[in-house]
Amino acid sequence: MKKRKTLYRLLACVSIIFIFYALVKNYWIDPGATGFLSRKTGLKRELNLPVWLNVMYVHVAFACLAMASGLVNFSNRIFEKSRRFHRINGYIYIVSVLLVVLTSGYMAPYATNGKISSWGFNALNMLWLFITITALIQIKKKRIIRHRNWMIRSYAFCFTNMFIHLITSLFHQGLGLEYAASYTIGIYASTALLLVIPEIIIRTSRTELTIR
C-alpha cells in the first residue's frame, strides 16, 4: 500500500509539471509553435497555419485535461468519497481522449518526416482509442480489476508527447542523429514503451496483492 501511494505521488508530480509545461509553452511562450514548425520536413501537403494552430490548441487543452482527470480518478481517497464523481470524471477522460485522438488525426499528415511519422501517429491513436474503449466496456460489465488495468494502459498514452520529445532529444542531441529521423524513432519507440510500462506496473501490483 505504501509503495502504491509513493507511485501515485510520483505520478502526480510528473503529471502536474508536464501539464504546467505544456500549457505555458503552447499558450504563452510559443503560441505560434515557431520552434516546432521550423523542424518540419517531408510534408506532402500545404500546411494551413491558422487552422493547424487552432487544432493544436484544442489538442493540447484536451491532452492536459485527460492527464488531469485520469490522475484524479486513480486516487483511492476520491473514489471512496464519491463514486459518482469518479464516474462523471471518467467520462470526461474518455471525451478528452476522443478529442485528442481526433485532433491528432488531423495533424498526423503534417508530422515531421512525412508519411512514416504519420503512420506511427495513426497507429498510436487507434491503439489508445481501442484501449480506452476496452476500459469502458470492462466497467460496464462490472469487472473492476480489469477496468483498472485497462485504465492504467490507457493513461500511459497521456505521456506520449513527453516520451516522444525525450527520445527525440536522446537521439538528436545525445547521439547526433538528424532531427527528422530522431523524431520518427521517438514516435515508434514511445509507442512500444507505452505498451510495455503499464504491463510492468500491472504485474507488480498483482504480485504485491498476492504477497499480502
Z-matrix of the N, CA and C atoms (Angstrom, degrees):
N
C 1 1.460
C 2 1.534 1 111.25
N 3 1.360 2 115.13 1 -42.17
C 4 1.458 3 119.81 2 179.97
C 5 1.524 4 110.73 3 -64.26
N 6 1.342 5 115.68 4 -39.08
C 7 1.463 6 120.53 5 179.59
C 8 1.523 7 110.49 6 -65.07
N 9 1.337 8 115.60 7 -37.77
C 10 1.467 9 120.19 8 179.55
C 11 1.528 10 111.05 9 -66.23
N 12 1.335 11 116.04 10 -40.27
C 13 1.470 12 119.98 11 177.92
C 14 1.523 13 111.46 12 -64.03
N 15 1.327 14 115.70 13 -40.27
C 16 1.469 15 120.39 14 178.97
C 17 1.522 16 110.34 15 -63.87
N 18 1.339 17 116.06 16 -42.17
C 19 1.462 18 121.40 17 179.00
C 20 1.522 19 110.78 18 -63.06
N 21 1.349 20 115.92 19 -40.64
C 22 1.460 21 120.16 20 179.99
C 23 1.529 22 111.02 21 -66.09
N 24 1.321 23 116.66 22 -41.37
C 25 1.473 24 120.37 23 178.84
C 26 1.527 25 111.20 24 -64.08
N 27 1.326 26 115.75 25 -39.64
C 28 1.462 27 120.24 26 177.58
C 29 1.529 28 109.88 27 -64.77
N 30 1.324 29 116.02 28 -43.87
C 31 1.465 30 121.47 29 178.54
C 32 1.522 31 110.52 30 -61.03
N 33 1.336 32 116.23 31 -43.42
C 34 1.468 33 121.38 32 179.62
C 35 1.524 34 110.80 33 -62.43
N 36 1.308 35 116.07 34 -42.45
C 37 1.470 36 121.24 35 -179.46
C 38 1.531 37 110.77 36 -62.52
N 39 1.320 38 116.54 37 -48.67
C 40 1.471 39 121.43 38 -179.85
C 41 1.525 40 110.41 39 -63.54
N 42 1.336 41 116.85 40 -43.42
C 43 1.466 42 121.42 41 -178.17
C 44 1.523 43 111.47 42 -63.30
N 45 1.320 44 116.88 43 -46.78
C 46 1.468 45 120.93 44 -178.19
C 47 1.527 46 111.10 45 -64.11
N 48 1.326 47 116.19 46 -42.38
C 49 1.474 48 120.21 47 178.68
C 50 1.524 49 110.24 48 -62.78
N 51 1.328 50 116.42 49 -43.66
C 52 1.460 51 119.88 50 -177.34
C 53 1.531 52 111.68 51 -68.82
N 54 1.335 53 116.80 52 -39.39
C 55 1.467 54 120.64 53 177.23
C 56 1.523 55 109.76 54 -61.09
N 57 1.324 56 116.51 55 -46.99
C 58 1.467 57 121.40 56 178.78
C 59 1.526 58 110.68 57 -59.37
N 60 1.332 59 116.21 58 -45.93
C 61 1.467 60 121.41 59 -179.83
C 62 1.531 61 110.92 60 -61.15
N 63 1.338 62 117.01 61 -47.02
C 64 1.468 63 121.54 62 -177.57
C 65 1.525 64 111.50 63 -62.88
N 66 1.321 65 116.97 64 -43.20
C 67 1.467 66 120.69 65 -179.26
C 68 1.523 67 111.74 66 -67.28
N 69 1.339 68 116.83 67 -46.69
C 70 1.466 69 120.88 68 -178.87
C 71 1.522 70 110.64 69 -64.78
N 72 1.319 71 117.42 70 -44.80
C 73 1.463 72 121.09 71 -176.61
C 74 1.535 73 111.80 72 -66.17
N 75 1.336 74 116.60 73 -45.30
C 76 1.465 75 120.14 74 -172.45
C 77 1.525 76 114.66 75 -85.65
N 78 1.344 77 117.50 76 -22.12
C 79 1.469 78 119.43 77 -178.77
C 80 1.519 79 113.93 78 -109.96
N 81 1.347 80 116.67 79 -12.83
C 82 1.463 81 119.19 80 -175.33
C 83 1.531 82 112.46 81 -126.94
N 84 1.323 83 116.92 82 -58.79
C 85 1.473 84 120.06 83 -176.16
C 86 1.528 85 112.30 84 -68.60
N 87 1.333 86 117.00 85 -48.35
C 88 1.470 87 120.74 86 -176.46
C 89 1.533 88 110.46 87 -137.43
N 90 1.342 89 117.74 88 66.53
C 91 1.475 90 120.14 89 -177.58
C 92 1.530 91 113.50 90 -65.81
N 93 1.319 92 116.65 91 -18.06
C 94 1.465 93 120.23 92 177.89
C 95 1.515 94 112.89 93 -92.19
N 96 1.332 95 116.71 94 2.62
C 97 1.473 96 123.10 95 -179.88
C 98 1.531 97 111.35 96 51.17
N 99 1.328 98 116.25 97 36.19
C 100 1.472 99 121.91 98 -176.05
C 101 1.523 100 112.21 99 -58.84
N 102 1.322 101 116.31 100 -47.70
C 103 1.460 102 120.64 101 -178.58
C 104 1.518 103 112.46 102 -62.42
N 105 1.317 104 115.98 103 -44.50
C 106 1.465 105 121.02 104 -178.57
C 107 1.527 106 111.55 105 -67.53
N 108 1.327 107 116.49 106 -44.64
C 109 1.461 108 121.06 107 -177.71
C 110 1.526 109 112.42 108 -68.10
N 111 1.328 110 116.56 109 -28.77
C 112 1.464 111 119.86 110 -178.95
C 113 1.524 112 112.56 111 -65.22
N 114 1.332 113 116.78 112 -19.04
C 115 1.468 114 121.13 113 -178.19
C 116 1.528 115 113.16 114 -96.80
N 117 1.319 116 117.62 115 -1.28
C 118 1.458 117 120.23 116 -177.02
C 119 1.520 118 111.17 117 -71.52
N 120 1.341 119 114.94 118 130.15
C 121 1.462 120 121.29 119 177.65
C 122 1.521 121 109.39 120 -137.02
N 123 1.312 122 116.27 121 161.38
C 124 1.465 123 121.34 122 175.10
C 125 1.506 124 114.49 123 75.15
N 126 1.348 125 118.38 124 19.50
C 127 1.458 126 121.39 125 -179.50
C 128 1.526 127 110.41 126 -74.32
N 129 1.339 128 116.01 127 131.64
C 130 1.464 129 121.37 128 -179.11
C 131 1.524 130 112.11 129 -100.57
N 132 1.322 131 116.92 130 -8.13
C 133 1.460 132 120.41 131 177.77
C 134 1.524 133 109.78 132 -134.35
N 135 1.320 134 114.98 133 153.42
C 136 1.463 135 120.34 134 -177.73
C 137 1.526 136 110.74 135 -70.12
N 138 1.310 137 115.24 136 137.19
C 139 1.462 138 121.41 137 -179.30
C 140 1.525 139 110.14 138 -88.39
N 141 1.329 140 116.27 139 120.48
C 142 1.468 141 121.23 140 174.40
C 143 1.530 142 106.48 141 -86.40
N 144 1.323 143 115.67 142 95.52
C 145 1.463 144 121.11 143 -169.34
C 146 1.538 145 114.23 144 -57.06
N 147 1.347 146 120.13 145 -49.49
C 148 1.482 147 118.66 146 -179.26
C 149 1.532 148 112.78 147 -58.02
N 150 1.330 149 116.41 148 -42.87
C 151 1.468 150 120.07 149 -179.92
C 152 1.524 151 110.01 150 -67.39
N 153 1.342 152 116.16 151 -45.34
C 154 1.470 153 120.68 152 -179.13
C 155 1.526 154 110.88 153 -59.52
N 156 1.326 155 116.78 154 -42.56
C 157 1.460 156 120.65 155 -179.48
C 158 1.526 157 111.72 156 -64.89
N 159 1.346 158 117.01 157 -42.75
C 160 1.467 159 120.26 158 178.20
C 161 1.523 160 111.59 159 -62.70
N 162 1.326 161 115.61 160 -40.32
C 163 1.477 162 119.75 161 177.24
C 164 1.526 163 109.26 162 -64.89
N 165 1.328 164 116.72 163 -40.48
C 166 1.461 165 120.43 164 179.39
C 167 1.530 166 111.28 165 -62.86
N 168 1.348 167 117.00 166 -40.61
C 169 1.468 168 120.27 167 178.99
C 170 1.534 169 110.87 168 -61.24
N 171 1.326 170 116.12 169 -42.85
C 172 1.470 171 120.70 170 177.64
C 173 1.530 172 109.75 171 -64.26
N 174 1.324 173 115.23 172 -43.17
C 175 1.466 174 121.84 173 -179.76
C 176 1.529 175 110.93 174 -58.15
N 177 1.316 176 116.30 175 -49.62
C 178 1.474 177 121.37 176 -178.36
C 179 1.528 178 110.81 177 -64.76
N 180 1.338 179 116.61 178 -43.49
C 181 1.466 180 120.96 179 -178.28
C 182 1.521 181 111.56 180 -59.72
N 183 1.333 182 116.47 181 -46.98
C 184 1.464 183 119.41 182 -177.14
C 185 1.524 184 112.39 183 -78.83
N 186 1.329 185 117.13 184 -24.60
C 187 1.465 186 119.44 185 173.22
C 188 1.526 187 109.62 186 -65.72
N 189 1.331 188 116.08 187 -41.56
C 190 1.472 189 120.88 188 177.36
C 191 1.530 190 111.10 189 -67.14
N 192 1.330 191 116.15 190 -39.21
C 193 1.470 192 119.94 191 178.71
C 194 1.521 193 110.65 192 -65.79
N 195 1.329 194 117.04 193 -40.68
C 196 1.466 195 120.65 194 177.80
C 197 1.524 196 110.61 195 -62.11
N 198 1.335 197 116.05 196 -43.37
C 199 1.458 198 120.41 197 179.13
C 200 1.527 199 111.38 198 -63.11
N 201 1.334 200 117.14 199 -42.06
C 202 1.466 201 121.72 200 -178.97
C 203 1.527 202 111.77 201 -69.92
N 204 1.326 203 117.28 202 -47.13
C 205 1.469 204 120.26 203 -177.53
C 206 1.523 205 111.28 204 -68.05
N 207 1.335 206 116.83 205 -36.44
C 208 1.462 207 120.15 206 176.71
C 209 1.512 208 111.49 207 -64.64
N 210 1.324 209 116.19 208 -42.34
C 211 1.463 210 121.10 209 178.58
C 212 1.523 211 111.00 210 -60.35
N 213 1.321 212 116.40 211 -45.90
C 214 1.468 213 121.45 212 -179.94
C 215 1.526 214 110.67 213 -60.31
N 216 1.315 215 117.48 214 -41.16
C 217 1.462 216 120.29 215 -176.48
C 218 1.521 217 113.84 216 -73.69
N 219 1.328 218 117.47 217 -11.94
C 220 1.465 219 119.81 218 174.72
C 221 1.530 220 111.35 219 -85.66
N 222 1.329 221 116.91 220 -4.19
C 223 1.464 222 120.87 221 179.34
C 224 1.531 223 110.55 222 -78.92
N 225 1.325 224 117.54 223 117.61
C 226 1.466 225 121.97 224 178.83
C 227 1.528 226 111.01 225 -64.65
N 228 1.323 227 116.35 226 -35.33
C 229 1.470 228 121.20 227 -178.97
C 230 1.529 229 110.77 228 -62.17
N 231 1.340 230 116.80 229 -46.46
C 232 1.465 231 121.12 230 179.83
C 233 1.522 232 110.66 231 -67.08
N 234 1.339 233 116.49 232 -39.04
C 235 1.466 234 121.12 233 179.15
C 236 1.528 235 110.86 234 -61.53
N 237 1.328 236 116.53 235 -43.35
C 238 1.461 237 121.30 236 -179.15
C 239 1.529 238 112.19 237 -68.52
N 240 1.333 239 116.74 238 -33.69
C 241 1.465 240 120.53 239 -179.68
C 242 1.523 241 112.63 240 -73.73
N 243 1.334 242 116.77 241 -40.18
C 244 1.472 243 119.30 242 -176.72
C 245 1.523 244 111.10 243 -151.85
N 246 1.321 245 115.02 244 100.36
C 247 1.461 246 119.15 245 177.91
C 248 1.528 247 110.69 246 -71.80
N 249 1.318 248 116.01 247 -26.14
C 250 1.472 249 119.48 248 177.85
C 251 1.528 250 109.71 249 -65.93
N 252 1.335 251 116.57 250 -44.09
C 253 1.461 252 120.55 251 176.89
C 254 1.529 253 110.70 252 -61.52
N 255 1.324 254 115.71 253 -42.11
C 256 1.462 255 121.19 254 178.43
C 257 1.528 256 110.04 255 -57.75
N 258 1.322 257 117.09 256 -42.68
C 259 1.467 258 121.42 257 -178.76
C 260 1.534 259 111.11 258 -67.55
N 261 1.339 260 116.32 259 -46.72
C 262 1.475 261 120.38 260 -179.86
C 263 1.533 262 110.39 261 -63.12
N 264 1.321 263 115.03 262 -43.91
C 265 1.460 264 120.23 263 179.49
C 266 1.531 265 110.83 264 -64.09
N 267 1.326 266 115.77 265 -32.43
C 268 1.462 267 120.40 266 176.84
C 269 1.523 268 111.50 267 -63.35
N 270 1.331 269 116.30 268 -39.74
C 271 1.468 270 119.95 269 177.43
C 272 1.528 271 111.15 270 -69.28
N 273 1.336 272 116.01 271 -33.86
C 274 1.475 273 119.42 272 174.93
C 275 1.525 274 109.47 273 -61.62
N 276 1.325 275 116.12 274 -41.15
C 277 1.466 276 120.92 275 177.98
C 278 1.526 277 110.75 276 -61.79
N 279 1.319 278 117.14 277 -46.33
C 280 1.468 279 121.18 278 -177.75
C 281 1.529 280 111.03 279 -63.20
N 282 1.337 281 117.04 280 -44.88
C 283 1.472 282 120.98 281 178.72
C 284 1.528 283 109.70 282 -62.95
N 285 1.326 284 116.56 283 -40.69
C 286 1.466 285 120.56 284 179.07
C 287 1.526 286 111.03 285 -62.41
N 288 1.325 287 116.29 286 -44.31
C 289 1.468 288 120.52 287 178.11
C 290 1.525 289 110.40 288 -60.78
N 291 1.324 290 116.36 289 -44.03
C 292 1.466 291 120.78 290 179.57
C 293 1.527 292 111.03 291 -58.44
N 294 1.330 293 116.68 292 -44.64
C 295 1.471 294 120.84 293 -179.17
C 296 1.531 295 111.83 294 -69.78
N 297 1.325 296 116.63 295 -34.18
C 298 1.464 297 119.94 296 175.59
C 299 1.528 298 110.14 297 -64.88
N 300 1.322 299 116.09 298 -43.32
C 301 1.467 300 121.19 299 179.60
C 302 1.527 301 110.99 300 -64.55
N 303 1.330 302 117.00 301 -43.28
C 304 1.466 303 120.84 302 -179.57
C 305 1.529 304 111.65 303 -64.32
N 306 1.326 305 116.42 304 -45.53
C 307 1.469 306 119.63 305 179.91
C 308 1.528 307 110.91 306 -68.48
N 309 1.322 308 116.39 307 -35.69
C 310 1.461 309 120.22 308 176.36
C 311 1.524 310 110.33 309 -65.29
N 312 1.333 311 115.91 310 -35.95
C 313 1.462 312 120.33 311 177.47
C 314 1.516 313 111.43 312 -62.12
N 315 1.338 314 116.42 313 -36.60
C 316 1.470 315 120.05 314 176.85
C 317 1.530 316 110.68 315 -67.84
N 318 1.328 317 116.54 316 -41.20
C 319 1.464 318 120.59 317 -174.99
C 320 1.523 319 113.66 318 -80.74
N 321 1.329 320 117.27 319 -20.63
C 322 1.466 321 121.27 320 -175.91
C 323 1.531 322 114.41 321 -53.83
N 324 1.346 323 119.74 322 -43.27
C 325 1.477 324 119.25 323 -179.85
C 326 1.528 325 113.57 324 -63.45
N 327 1.340 326 116.21 325 -16.84
C 328 1.469 327 120.68 326 179.56
C 329 1.523 328 112.12 327 -100.09
N 330 1.324 329 116.41 328 12.85
C 331 1.464 330 120.39 329 -176.43
C 332 1.523 331 111.33 330 -65.47
N 333 1.326 332 115.58 331 147.47
C 334 1.457 333 121.61 332 177.09
C 335 1.528 334 110.38 333 -57.90
N 336 1.317 335 116.73 334 133.77
C 337 1.466 336 125.06 335 179.50
C 338 1.530 337 112.68 336 81.37
N 339 1.322 338 116.61 337 14.81
C 340 1.459 339 120.63 338 169.12
C 341 1.519 340 116.85 339 72.28
N 342 1.349 341 115.39 340 -143.48
C 343 1.460 342 121.88 341 -169.66
C 344 1.523 343 114.42 342 -60.74
N 345 1.318 344 117.21 343 -38.17
C 346 1.461 345 118.74 344 -177.02
C 347 1.531 346 111.35 345 -62.25
N 348 1.329 347 116.17 346 -36.57
C 349 1.471 348 120.29 347 175.62
C 350 1.518 349 110.86 348 -73.98
N 351 1.325 350 115.76 349 -39.54
C 352 1.463 351 121.36 350 179.03
C 353 1.522 352 111.37 351 -59.52
N 354 1.331 353 117.17 352 -44.06
C 355 1.470 354 121.44 353 177.95
C 356 1.524 355 110.90 354 -60.63
N 357 1.335 356 115.36 355 -40.86
C 358 1.465 357 119.83 356 179.46
C 359 1.515 358 111.90 357 -62.25
N 360 1.346 359 117.02 358 -43.66
C 361 1.464 360 120.68 359 178.62
C 362 1.529 361 111.60 360 -65.58
N 363 1.326 362 117.03 361 -41.10
C 364 1.465 363 119.98 362 179.74
C 365 1.530 364 111.32 363 -63.85
N 366 1.331 365 116.38 364 -41.19
C 367 1.470 366 120.35 365 177.66
C 368 1.524 367 110.73 366 -64.10
N 369 1.327 368 115.70 367 -42.67
C 370 1.461 369 121.46 368 179.13
C 371 1.531 370 110.90 369 -61.58
N 372 1.329 371 116.26 370 -44.33
C 373 1.466 372 121.01 371 179.73
C 374 1.527 373 112.11 372 -62.14
N 375 1.338 374 116.05 373 -42.93
C 376 1.471 375 119.78 374 179.96
C 377 1.526 376 111.40 375 -65.51
N 378 1.336 377 115.81 376 -38.76
C 379 1.464 378 120.18 377 177.38
C 380 1.522 379 110.79 378 -62.76
N 381 1.337 380 116.75 379 -46.85
C 382 1.472 381 120.76 380 -178.32
C 383 1.522 382 110.86 381 -62.12
N 384 1.317 383 116.62 382 -43.62
C 385 1.461 384 120.36 383 -179.51
C 386 1.526 385 110.75 384 -65.29
N 387 1.326 386 117.07 385 -43.29
C 388 1.469 387 121.56 386 179.21
C 389 1.529 388 110.84 387 -61.19
N 390 1.327 389 116.80 388 -46.34
C 391 1.465 390 121.68 389 -178.81
C 392 1.531 391 110.89 390 -64.07
N 393 1.332 392 116.95 391 -41.18
C 394 1.473 393 121.23 392 -179.26
C 395 1.525 394 111.05 393 -67.03
N 396 1.318 395 116.79 394 -42.72
C 397 1.474 396 120.63 395 177.90
C 398 1.521 397 110.42 396 -64.45
N 399 1.324 398 116.59 397 -37.79
C 400 1.466 399 120.72 398 177.34
C 401 1.521 400 110.74 399 -62.02
N 402 1.332 401 116.62 400 -40.66
C 403 1.473 402 120.87 401 177.31
C 404 1.524 403 110.79 402 -60.99
N 405 1.328 404 116.79 403 -40.52
C 406 1.469 405 121.58 404 178.25
C 407 1.526 406 110.93 405 -65.06
N 408 1.320 407 116.63 406 -44.24
C 409 1.468 408 121.00 407 179.52
C 410 1.524 409 110.83 408 -60.63
N 411 1.331 410 116.32 409 -40.63
C 412 1.469 411 120.73 410 -178.55
C 413 1.523 412 112.14 411 -63.07
N 414 1.339 413 117.19 412 -40.74
C 415 1.470 414 118.53 413 -179.62
C 416 1.522 415 110.95 414 -74.19
N 417 1.329 416 117.31 415 -30.07
C 418 1.463 417 120.73 416 175.99
C 419 1.526 418 110.31 417 -63.83
N 420 1.322 419 115.80 418 -29.57
C 421 1.467 420 121.70 419 178.52
C 422 1.534 421 111.82 420 -91.64
N 423 1.345 422 116.17 421 8.38
C 424 1.472 423 123.46 422 177.68
C 425 1.529 424 113.07 423 65.24
N 426 1.307 425 116.87 424 25.34
C 427 1.463 426 121.34 425 177.78
C 428 1.531 427 108.03 426 -94.33
N 429 1.314 428 115.62 427 83.31
C 430 1.461 429 121.46 428 -169.46
C 431 1.523 430 113.23 429 -64.67
N 432 1.321 431 117.32 430 -45.34
C 433 1.465 432 120.03 431 -178.24
C 434 1.526 433 110.47 432 -66.11
N 435 1.337 434 116.41 433 -42.78
C 436 1.468 435 119.42 434 178.06
C 437 1.526 436 110.58 435 -64.45
N 438 1.331 437 116.58 436 -38.13
C 439 1.468 438 120.76 437 177.07
C 440 1.522 439 110.59 438 -60.63
N 441 1.315 440 115.23 439 -46.03
C 442 1.472 441 120.10 440 -179.71
C 443 1.527 442 110.45 441 -60.84
N 444 1.325 443 116.71 442 -44.62
C 445 1.464 444 120.05 443 -178.96
C 446 1.531 445 112.20 444 -63.79
N 447 1.333 446 116.39 445 -40.24
C 448 1.466 447 119.75 446 178.65
C 449 1.532 448 111.17 447 -70.45
N 450 1.335 449 116.05 448 -29.71
C 451 1.465 450 118.97 449 176.21
C 452 1.534 451 111.22 450 -71.20
N 453 1.320 452 116.75 451 -34.26
C 454 1.466 453 119.85 452 174.69
C 455 1.521 454 109.13 453 -62.03
N 456 1.327 455 115.97 454 -43.43
C 457 1.474 456 120.49 455 178.44
C 458 1.524 457 110.83 456 -63.46
N 459 1.326 458 116.15 457 -41.84
C 460 1.465 459 120.38 458 -179.24
C 461 1.524 460 111.16 459 -67.56
N 462 1.321 461 116.43 460 -45.25
C 463 1.467 462 120.12 461 -175.50
C 464 1.526 463 111.99 462 -63.23
N 465 1.320 464 116.37 463 -29.96
C 466 1.470 465 119.73 464 178.66
C 467 1.521 466 111.36 465 -55.66
N 468 1.344 467 117.09 466 -33.73
C 469 1.459 468 121.06 467 -177.51
C 470 1.531 469 112.87 468 -71.11
N 471 1.324 470 116.85 469 -12.31
C 472 1.469 471 119.65 470 174.16
C 473 1.532 472 110.69 471 -65.07
N 474 1.332 473 116.43 472 -19.44
C 475 1.458 474 121.12 473 -177.92
C 476 1.533 475 112.21 474 -98.98
N 477 1.325 476 116.01 475 15.85
C 478 1.466 477 120.77 476 -179.26
C 479 1.521 478 111.74 477 -54.28
N 480 1.320 479 116.20 478 -52.45
C 481 1.463 480 120.46 479 -176.59
C 482 1.518 481 111.79 480 -60.08
N 483 1.312 482 115.89 481 -42.15
C 484 1.456 483 120.39 482 -179.31
C 485 1.521 484 110.76 483 -62.56
N 486 1.334 485 117.18 484 -45.94
C 487 1.459 486 121.28 485 -179.82
C 488 1.529 487 111.34 486 -65.06
N 489 1.331 488 116.16 487 -42.30
C 490 1.475 489 119.51 488 -179.83
C 491 1.524 490 110.69 489 -58.63
N 492 1.324 491 116.62 490 -46.58
C 493 1.467 492 119.78 491 -177.17
C 494 1.526 493 112.52 492 -71.71
N 495 1.325 494 117.05 493 -33.19
C 496 1.466 495 119.50 494 176.60
C 497 1.529 496 110.89 495 -66.48
N 498 1.328 497 116.01 496 -45.65
C 499 1.467 498 119.91 497 -179.15
C 500 1.526 499 110.89 498 -69.49
N 501 1.341 500 116.24 499 -39.43
C 502 1.469 501 119.92 500 176.36
C 503 1.525 502 110.86 501 -59.08
N 504 1.322 503 116.68 502 -45.03
C 505 1.472 504 121.04 503 178.94
C 506 1.523 505 110.99 504 -63.27
N 507 1.329 506 116.43 505 -38.47
C 508 1.467 507 120.62 506 179.23
C 509 1.529 508 110.90 507 -60.11
N 510 1.327 509 116.02 508 -47.06
C 511 1.464 510 119.92 509 -177.04
C 512 1.532 511 112.57 510 -77.78
N 513 1.350 512 115.74 511 -36.55
C 514 1.467 513 118.93 512 -176.63
C 515 1.525 514 112.00 513 -79.86
N 516 1.319 515 116.80 514 -54.35
C 517 1.464 516 120.44 515 -176.39
C 518 1.532 517 112.10 516 -85.54
N 519 1.337 518 115.46 517 -34.69
C 520 1.459 519 118.97 518 -178.01
C 521 1.518 520 113.68 519 -80.46
N 522 1.341 521 116.98 520 -43.31
C 523 1.463 522 120.78 521 -175.55
C 524 1.528 523 113.65 522 -106.44
N 525 1.330 524 116.69 523 -5.28
C 526 1.458 525 120.30 524 175.32
C 527 1.515 526 115.89 525 78.63
N 528 1.332 527 117.53 526 14.68
C 529 1.465 528 121.19 527 177.72
C 530 1.534 529 108.94 528 -74.91
N 531 1.325 530 117.71 529 149.64
C 532 1.463 531 119.46 530 179.75
C 533 1.532 532 110.09 531 -61.27
N 534 1.341 533 114.97 532 151.76
C 535 1.461 534 120.63 533 -171.23
C 536 1.532 535 112.28 534 -60.19
N 537 1.336 536 117.80 535 -45.83
C 538 1.465 537 121.02 536 -175.65
C 539 1.522 538 111.57 537 -59.22
N 540 1.334 539 116.23 538 -46.60
C 541 1.466 540 120.53 539 179.10
C 542 1.527 541 110.78 540 -65.42
N 543 1.328 542 116.60 541 -39.81
C 544 1.467 543 121.53 542 178.79
C 545 1.522 544 110.89 543 -62.09
N 546 1.330 545 115.64 544 -39.89
C 547 1.466 546 120.93 545 -179.19
C 548 1.527 547 110.51 546 -65.11
N 549 1.326 548 116.97 547 -43.24
C 550 1.467 549 120.83 548 178.60
C 551 1.517 550 111.09 549 -63.29
N 552 1.331 551 116.38 550 -43.28
C 553 1.469 552 120.43 551 176.32
C 554 1.527 553 109.56 552 -60.26
N 555 1.337 554 115.80 553 -39.62
C 556 1.460 555 120.59 554 179.18
C 557 1.518 556 112.77 555 -59.56
N 558 1.332 557 116.70 556 -39.66
C 559 1.473 558 121.13 557 -179.41
C 560 1.525 559 110.86 558 -64.43
N 561 1.323 560 116.74 559 -50.29
C 562 1.469 561 120.60 560 -176.01
C 563 1.526 562 112.47 561 -73.56
N 564 1.322 563 116.36 562 -38.52
C 565 1.466 564 119.65 563 178.16
C 566 1.526 565 110.84 564 -66.54
N 567 1.333 566 116.70 565 -38.53
C 568 1.467 567 121.01 566 178.25
C 569 1.517 568 110.96 567 -63.39
N 570 1.316 569 117.00 568 -43.07
C 571 1.466 570 120.96 569 178.79
C 572 1.525 571 110.58 570 -58.33
N 573 1.333 572 115.88 571 -44.53
C 574 1.466 573 119.93 572 178.91
C 575 1.528 574 111.29 573 -62.19
N 576 1.336 575 116.49 574 -46.14
C 577 1.462 576 120.76 575 -179.59
C 578 1.531 577 111.89 576 -63.95
N 579 1.334 578 116.23 577 -38.81
C 580 1.466 579 120.51 578 -178.57
C 581 1.528 580 112.48 579 -71.17
N 582 1.316 581 116.54 580 -14.77
C 583 1.467 582 120.98 581 173.12
C 584 1.526 583 111.60 582 -90.56
N 585 1.326 584 116.24 583 -33.04
C 586 1.467 585 121.00 584 -175.82
C 587 1.527 586 112.48 585 -83.10
N 588 1.332 587 117.81 586 -45.20
C 589 1.471 588 121.36 587 -175.27
C 590 1.536 589 113.30 588 -57.59
N 591 1.355 590 119.33 589 -45.78
C 592 1.467 591 118.77 590 178.20
C 593 1.530 592 113.07 591 -60.33
N 594 1.346 593 116.92 592 -34.76
C 595 1.460 594 119.78 593 179.22
C 596 1.523 595 110.91 594 -64.85
N 597 1.319 596 116.53 595 -36.89
C 598 1.469 597 120.48 596 177.61
C 599 1.527 598 109.87 597 -65.44
N 600 1.349 599 115.73 598 -43.23
C 601 1.467 600 120.77 599 179.53
C 602 1.522 601 110.45 600 -63.55
N 603 1.324 602 117.15 601 -44.22
C 604 1.469 603 122.08 602 -179.23
C 605 1.526 604 110.44 603 -63.05
N 606 1.328 605 116.60 604 -45.61
C 607 1.470 606 120.54 605 -179.55
C 608 1.524 607 111.00 606 -65.46
N 609 1.326 608 117.31 607 -38.76
C 610 1.461 609 121.42 608 178.58
C 611 1.527 610 110.64 609 -64.25
N 612 1.335 611 116.11 610 -43.56
C 613 1.478 612 121.11 611 179.09
C 614 1.516 613 110.56 612 -62.96
N 615 1.336 614 115.93 613 -40.35
C 616 1.469 615 121.17 614 -179.56
C 617 1.515 616 110.67 615 -65.06
N 618 1.329 617 116.62 616 -40.35
C 619 1.465 618 121.74 617 179.36
C 620 1.525 619 110.91 618 -64.72
N 621 1.348 620 116.27 619 -41.01
C 622 1.470 621 120.91 620 179.07
C 623 1.526 622 110.72 621 -61.37
N 624 1.352 623 115.44 622 -43.70
C 625 1.464 624 119.68 623 -179.50
C 626 1.517 625 111.47 624 -64.74
N 627 1.345 626 116.95 625 -36.80
C 628 1.463 627 121.83 626 -179.93
C 629 1.520 628 110.72 627 -67.27
N 630 1.351 629 115.91 628 -41.78
C 631 1.471 630 120.82 629 179.92
C 632 1.516 631 110.26 630 -64.81
N 633 1.347 632 117.17 631 -40.02
C 634 1.454 633 121.11 632 -178.28
C 635 1.517 634 110.65 633 -72.09
